[in-house]
Amino acid sequence: MTLNNGLAQVCRSSVELNKLTQKRTIVGLLHKDGYTSAPELSKKLKISLPNCLSILSDLIDSGFVKNIGIGESSGGRKPALYGLSENECFVIACDVARFSANMTILNCANKFVSPIVSIETHIDDNQFVEKLFNAADHLIREHQIPEEKIMGFGVDMPGLIDSKLGINYTIKKEKFQNIGVQLAQRFKKLVYIDNDARMHAYGEYCFGAAKGYENAIIIHWSWGLGLGIFVNGKLYSGNNGFAGEFSHIPIVENGDLCICGKRGCLETIASSNTIIKRIKQGISEGEISSVINQFKDSPESVSPEDVIAAARLGDEFSISILNEIGIGMGKGLSYIIQLLNPEVIVLSGPISKANQYVLSPIQQSLNRLCLEKISGNTNILISDQGDFSALLGTSEMVLRQIFAGLNFKQEHIS
């Protein structure tokens, strides 16, 4: 190869790589904005309009982008609008809880294209990977989605998770901790794993009650109290990805034993575990209550929803349980508010559905424990995403990784 030919090839490769980067940027912008015009895209990419139109034409040929209509204009010719082809790229999202997992398929607009299926499993299940694979395979086949269009698989789960390495250090057997690699080997797709609380938070920040806030705290309130932190619009994960272990901050000196092995953690006084403990206590003390009558033979099977339903019917014992949990949560939140001074705290998960039965005691705790100047400027909201926030957050995280690494049918990079 001559020197001139070598330089020409390097220049050609550079041009092609730059074009590929521009394509990825356009796809990412269309995913973020929903749709836009070529003039707007050319401004954002700082490239000429003819060049932008050429790239859009390539993207249309590749199937990722489509012309979706004509936009408004303040004068002159109305611009054509471009958006992503929703059925060109799909992801599988799986939200793993303590005793089960929910799975669904979403398209590149984060729209659910399959029902949510429940899987009986947990993070220490030796058949965990195989159960997820079989459930995903069934969903793909049942809904006739071409396998090559499934471009990623995301899993959120409880535990101390290093999402960069794909390791969940909370899985008891060390050989199963490298869960990201195991899933990638089985699925042969891009795989992303992260902590369930962070993905609940990401879903709320992108689509739910925390949308539009730069500094937000999102708490998934269930068996544990998972916390996601947004600082200046960025999801904060900490040094090793372990930030947000709200469940295990010490609250009660020499308190009840927590599942983490320590005593007096917030989880022991303000979680679904507290409900079971209080029901057992109520049974032993002969409390008169409809919820006690219902669960006296199986207290472990009581759920937050059962207690909330009884409270709404006026059951005083249920109201007292929720009040106790709310006071405990308020104490935990007082530390968060005074340390981080967030704009908003969003509560999601089963216990948050109690609304005023927990919000009132939370506020009582904050009034007692917080500086009013700080707590008075923090909004406390209940999630409007229901149980979907983690699936949406996981899907969005996977899609952003997919779009950042896309290659296209027309690309030939030397």
ZIQUIMO-V277866 format. One record per pair of residues at least 6 apart in sequence whose C-alpha atoms are under 7 Angstrom apart, sorted by the first residue. I is the first residue (numbers start at 1). J is the second residue. D is the distance in whole Angstrom. If there is no record, write none. Layout:
# ZIQUIMO-V277866
I|J|D + I|J|D
This chain:
# ZIQUIMO-V277866
13|413|6 + 13|414|6 + 16|413|6 + 17|413|7 + 23|55|7 + 24|403|6 + 24|404|6 + 24|406|6 + 27|403|7 + 28|403|6 + 30|36|7 + 30|83|6 + 30|84|6 + 31|84|7 + 31|109|7 + 34|83|6 + 35|81|6 + 35|82|5 + 35|83|4 + 36|81|5 + 36|82|6 + 36|83|7 + 37|79|6 + 37|80|6 + 37|81|5 + 37|82|6 + 38|49|7 + 38|52|6 + 38|53|6 + 39|49|6 + 42|48|6 + 42|49|6 + 42|52|6 + 59|65|5 + 60|66|6 + 62|408|6 + 62|409|6 + 62|410|7 + 63|85|7 + 63|88|7 + 64|84|6 + 64|85|5 + 64|88|6 + 65|82|7 + 65|83|6 + 65|84|4 + 65|85|5 + 66|82|6 + 66|83|6 + 66|84|6 + 66|85|6 + 67|80|7 + 67|81|6 + 67|82|5 + 67|83|7 + 68|81|6 + 68|82|6 + 68|83|6 + 69|80|6 + 69|81|5 + 70|78|6 + 70|79|6 + 70|80|5 + 70|81|6 + 71|78|6 + 71|79|5 + 71|80|6 + 71|81|6 + 72|78|6 + 86|107|6 + 86|108|6 + 86|109|6 + 87|107|6 + 88|149|6 + 89|107|6 + 89|108|6 + 89|149|5 + 89|150|6 + 89|151|6 + 90|105|7 + 90|106|6 + 90|107|4 + 90|108|6 + 90|149|6 + 90|150|5 + 90|151|6 + 91|105|6 + 91|106|5 + 91|107|6 + 91|150|6 + 91|151|6 + 91|152|5 + 91|153|6 + 91|395|7 + 92|104|6 + 92|105|5 + 92|106|6 + 92|152|6 + 92|153|5 + 92|154|6 + 93|103|6 + 93|104|6 + 93|105|6 + 93|153|6 + 93|154|5 + 93|155|6 + 93|391|6 + 93|394|6 + 93|395|6 + 94|101|7 + 94|102|6 + 94|103|4 + 94|104|7 + 94|154|6 + 94|155|5 + 94|156|6 + 94|391|6 + 95|101|5 + 95|102|5 + 95|103|6 + 95|155|6 + 95|156|5 + 95|157|6 + 95|390|6 + 95|391|6 + 96|102|6 + 96|156|6 + 96|157|5 + 97|157|6 + 97|158|7 + 98|122|6 + 99|120|7 + 99|121|6 + 99|122|5 + 100|118|7 + 100|119|6 + 100|120|5 + 100|121|5 + 100|122|6 + 101|118|6 + 101|119|5 + 101|120|7 + 101|121|6 + 102|116|6 + 102|117|6 + 102|118|5 + 102|119|6 + 103|116|5 + 103|117|5 + 103|118|7 + 104|114|6 + 104|115|6 + 104|116|5 + 104|117|7 + 105|112|6 + 105|113|6 + 105|114|5 + 106|112|4 + 106|113|5 + 107|113|7 + 108|399|7 + 110|392|7 + 110|395|7 + 110|396|7 + 114|143|7 + 121|128|6 + 122|128|7 + 123|171|6 + 124|171|6 + 124|172|6 + 129|183|6 + 133|187|7 + 151|189|6 + 151|190|7 + 152|189|5 + 152|190|5 + 152|191|6 + 152|398|6 + 153|189|7 + 153|190|6 + 153|191|5 + 153|192|6 + 154|191|6 + 154|192|5 + 154|193|6 + 154|394|6 + 154|395|6 + 154|398|6 + 155|192|6 + 155|193|5 + 155|194|7 + 155|394|7 + 156|193|6 + 156|194|5 + 156|195|5 + 156|196|5 + 156|199|6 + 156|394|7 + 157|194|7 + 157|195|5 + 157|196|5 + 158|195|6 + 158|196|5 + 159|168|6 + 159|169|7 + 159|170|5 + 159|195|6 + 160|168|6 + 160|169|5 + 160|170|6 + 160|242|6 + 161|167|6 + 161|168|4 + 161|169|6 + 161|194|6 + 161|195|6 + 161|241|6 + 161|242|6 + 162|168|6 + 162|240|6 + 162|241|5 + 163|193|6 + 163|194|5 + 163|241|7 + 166|178|6 + 166|179|6 + 166|180|4 + 166|181|7 + 166|193|6 + 167|177|5 + 167|178|4 + 167|179|6 + 167|180|6 + 168|177|5 + 168|178|7 + 168|179|7 + 169|177|6 + 171|177|5 + 180|191|7 + 180|192|7 + 180|193|6 + 183|191|7 + 184|190|7 + 184|191|6 + 192|398|6 + 196|390|7 + 197|220|6 + 197|226|5 + 197|227|5 + 197|228|6 + 198|227|7 + 198|228|5 + 199|390|5 + 199|393|5 + 199|394|6 + 200|220|7 + 200|389|5 + 200|390|4 + 200|393|6 + 201|218|5 + 201|228|5 + 202|393|5 + 203|389|4 + 203|390|6 + 203|392|5 + 203|393|4 + 204|210|5 + 204|211|7 + 204|389|6 + 205|211|5 + 208|383|7 + 208|384|6 + 208|385|6 + 209|346|7 + 209|383|6 + 209|384|6 + 210|216|7 + 210|346|7 + 213|343|7 + 214|230|7 + 214|231|6 + 214|232|5 + 214|233|4 + 215|230|5 + 215|231|5 + 215|232|6 + 215|233|6 + 215|342|5 + 215|343|6 + 216|229|6 + 216|230|5 + 216|231|7 + 216|342|5 + 216|343|6 + 216|344|5 + 216|345|6 + 217|227|7 + 217|228|6 + 217|229|5 + 217|230|6 + 217|342|7 + 217|344|6 + 217|345|5 + 217|346|6 + 218|227|6 + 218|228|5 + 218|229|7 + 218|345|6 + 218|346|5 + 218|347|6 + 219|225|6 + 219|226|6 + 219|227|4 + 219|228|6 + 219|346|6 + 219|347|5 + 219|348|6 + 220|226|5 + 220|227|6 + 220|347|6 + 220|348|5 + 220|349|5 + 221|271|7 + 221|347|7 + 221|348|6 + 221|349|5 + 221|350|6 + 221|351|6 + 221|352|6 + 222|271|6 + 222|272|6 + 222|349|6 + 222|350|6 + 222|351|6 + 223|271|5 + 223|272|5 + 223|273|6 + 224|247|6 + 224|267|6 + 224|271|6 + 225|246|6 + 225|247|5 + 225|267|7 + 225|271|7 + 226|244|6 + 226|245|6 + 226|246|6 + 226|247|6 + 227|244|5 + 227|245|7 + 227|246|6 + 228|244|6 + 229|235|6 + 229|236|5 + 230|236|6 + 237|243|5 + 247|265|6 + 247|266|5 + 247|267|5 + 248|265|5 + 248|266|6 + 248|267|6 + 249|265|5 + 249|266|6 + 250|264|6 + 250|265|4 + 250|266|6 + 251|264|6 + 251|265|6 + 251|266|6 + 252|264|4 + 252|265|7 + 253|264|6 + 254|263|6 + 254|264|6 + 255|263|5 + 255|264|4 + 256|263|5 + 256|264|5 + 256|268|6 + 257|263|4 + 257|264|7 + 258|264|7 + 258|265|6 + 258|268|6 + 266|332|7 + 268|274|6 + 269|325|6 + 269|328|6 + 270|325|4 + 270|326|7 + 270|328|5 + 270|329|6 + 271|325|7 + 272|304|6 + 275|321|7 + 276|299|6 + 276|300|6 + 276|302|7 + 278|321|7 + 279|292|7 + 279|299|6 + 280|299|6 + 283|292|6 + 283|296|6 + 289|315|6 + 289|317|6 + 290|315|7 + 291|307|7 + 291|310|6 + 295|302|7 + 304|350|6 + 304|351|6 + 305|350|7 + 307|318|5 + 308|354|6 + 310|318|6 + 311|318|5 + 311|319|5 + 319|357|7 + 322|357|6 + 322|358|6 + 323|357|6 + 323|358|6 + 323|361|6 + 326|358|5 + 326|359|7 + 326|361|5 + 326|362|5 + 327|361|5 + 327|362|5 + 327|365|6 + 329|362|6 + 330|362|4 + 330|363|7 + 330|365|5 + 330|366|6 + 331|365|6 + 331|366|7 + 334|366|6 + 334|369|6 + 334|370|6 + 337|375|6 + 338|370|7 + 338|374|7 + 341|374|6 + 342|378|6 + 343|377|7 + 343|378|5 + 343|379|6 + 344|378|5 + 344|379|5 + 344|380|6 + 345|379|6 + 345|380|5 + 345|381|6 + 346|380|6 + 346|381|5 + 346|382|6 + 346|383|6 + 347|381|6 + 347|382|5 + 347|383|6 + 348|382|6 + 348|383|5 + 349|387|7 + 352|382|6
